[in-house]
Amino acid sequence: MKFAHFNFNVLDLEKSLDFYDKALGLKPVREKNASDGSFKLVYLGDGKTNFQLELTWLRDRTEKYNLGECEFHLALVADNYEEVYKKHKEMGIVIFENESIGIYFIVDPDGYWIEILPEKR
């Protein structure tokens, strides 16, 4: 067994693609489109690992997704942590910081939390 991908359902696919590109440098690596146009899956990659984030867009979905208490998150390691942190602060997307352990979280357009970790020192 090995990891393949993780999924986030998104309301506005173009807004999400723009966010993941600008905030995290994640780029589309493949996609699937329903023959009837009812859904689109876009898989994002970091260009360094095989792990992918699947963004699922449903044509008929108009309401924000209920993420509950958001007791889950995706985590990424930044090899240029201080630079990325500054960028995320300027973008206004940092929602929680834990300075004592040296991590922080950002939020995407749909409310998903993403943890940013420094490279192990």
N, C-alpha and C positions, 0 to 999 in steps of 0.2 A: 504494500500500500504506500502511496505517496500523495501529497497534496496536489490538487489540480488548480482550483480557483475558489474564490469567495465571492458571494453575490450581494449587491445592493440594488434594490429597486428604486428607480428614480422617476420623478415627475416630469422634469424638463431635461431631456437627454443632451441637447446642445449646451445648456448651462452647466450641466455636470461634466461634460467632456472638457469644456473650457476651464472649469475649476480644477479638475484633476491634472490637466496639462500645466496650468500656470502655478498651482500651489505645490504640486508634487512631481511634475515632470513625467507623469504616466501617459503613455501614448497608446492608441488603439493598435492591437496586433491581429485581431480577426473579428468578424462579426457574423451574425445570423439574422436573417430577416424572414418573418412569417410570409408565406406566399400571399396571404390576404391582407398584409399590412397591419395586423393586429398587435404585433410585438416586434421589438428589435433588441438583440443582445449584442453588446459591444464589450469585448474583452480588452482590458488595458494591461500593459506590461511595463516594467521598469527598465528593460534593456540589459539587465544584469543577472536576473534570476528567471526561472521558468514559471514562477508564481504569477497568477493573473487575477485581476479584479474584474468580475463580470458586472456590467451595468445593464439592468433589465428595464426597458421602457415598454409600457403597455398603452396602446393607443387610446383605449376607452377610460383610462384612469384619469380622474380630474381632482380627486381629493389627496391631500398630503397623506403620507403613510404614517400610521401610528407605530412609533418605535418603542412604545412602552416606557420603561424607565431607562432605556438605552444602556443596559448593563452588559453591553458587548462593544467591541471596537476592533478596528484594524490597526496594526502597528507597523511602522516603517522606521528603518534605521537611516539616519542622515550622517554621511561622512563629513559634511560641512555644517554641523549642527548650529553653530552660532549664526552663520549666514542665513540659513533656512529659518531659524527662529526670528531673526530681524525681519525677513521678508513676510513671514506669516503675521507678525505684529502689525506691519504696515498694511497688510491686506485686511486686518481687523477680524481674523478668523480664529485667533487663539481664545479658547474658552475656559481652559483650566491649566494651571501650572503647578507642578510639584518640584520646587527648587531643591528640596532636601534630597531627592533622589535623581534630580537632573532630567526630568521629562516634562512634556507638555502635550496638550490635546488641541486639535483644531476640529472644526465642524464643517461638513460639506453642505451644499445647498438644500439637501433633504433632511438634515439634522443628524446624520451619522457622525459618530466621533472617531477620530483618527489620532492615534498616539504617535508622537515623534520621539524617537530615542537617539541618543548620541552613539557613535561608533564606540565599541568597548575600548577603554583606555588602559 
